[in-house]
Amino acid sequence: MTFGRGGHLQCTCPGFEYRGECKHVRDVRKTALAD
């Protein structure tokens, strides 16, 4: 999990590469927004 250009989260898992979204990114966003 890394921050790409513009602060967007990026993941190297196959799901993210295929869809541009994955459970890893969703989990981090959910945790960050909960605070």
Beta strands, then each sheet from edge to edge (+ up, - down):
strand 1: 2-3
strand 2: 9-10
sheet 1: 1+ 2-
end
